């Protein structure tokens, strides 16, 4: 990186828990692939690095959304199974018990195995659970999907700009 850009380069835009080595790897790959040839290309490359990191972040967060909503999905399915036909007098304690079961599913492998066997015996397979996860998380999932798509479009546009600039310079 030219000295002028080292002076204006800011620290890696990392959130807590993100890996500096991963960010630096993406930066090195992009700089090595693009080989910026002018100040403008360096600025665009710096933007590409940030956008590429955002895409990595959004994908990771989208995956975390799915993992986080898995417990809610299990709870929702258990409610449909366990609360059907329960009288109003017992509904509140039964809901509490179902919520505890879903929490145990996440924390206790033995409880998870028992719950998953019970779900399977009722015809609920992994795909059904995944469907429920997507239903439960759809707003956040779609938000991260839109963020990824937007960042990918910006990245493609910047790469086209670099390519167009280089093509114009060759033709001049």
Secondary structure, DSSP 8 states (H G I E B T S, - for coil): --HHHHHH-------TT--HHHHHHHHHHHHHHH---SHHHHHHHHHHHHHHHHHHHHHHHHHHHHHHHHHHHHHHHHHHHHSTT--HHHHHHHHHHHHHHHHHHHH-HHHHHHHHHHHHHTT--HHHHHHHHHHHHHHHHHHHHHHHHHHHHHHHHHHHHHHHHHHHHHH-
